[in-house]
Amino acid sequence: MPNASAARRIVVGVDESDASVDALRWAVEDAKRDGALVDIVGVWDVEPVNVGIEQVVLTTPHGQPAERLARLDQVVEWIQPERDGVRYEVEVLSGDTGLALLDRAQGASLLVLGRPHRLGIPFGSHMVNHVLKHATCPVVLVPSRAQVIVESAR
């Protein structure tokens, strides 16, 4: 009979923000406890725009998928000491960020996101609120270390 903990999968959304890098660190530390697989996901957000009778897809400033994957790999390299010995996969999905993360988190043990700091919006963003409302697995929101220091100083 396979070990149940070996099948555990943690999905972490990474967008290069301080909070998402700290979320990746948190997910890696959690995975070390029982050998869980960390599924590191970036989303290449595409935005369809109607131009007359045709629909055109414009890319966001985050660049093309290959560039996005290269930057995601760079973030993974930044935390190299923390991730030693942790099984992980890196992938870039396309589409709406919230929907892509929810889809990838289907069947996961945990979805980990950085908590953006935006005044007036609970938990920081509409995307995060959407994910919290529709997730089929537990969600962990990790604030950036810098944000925690600033909020503690207040």
Helices and strands as residue ranges (DSSP letters): G 4-7, E 9-13, H 18-34, E 37-44, E 46-51, E 54-59, H 65-78, H 80-83, E 88-94, H 97-104, E 110-115, H 126-134, E 139-143, H 145-153
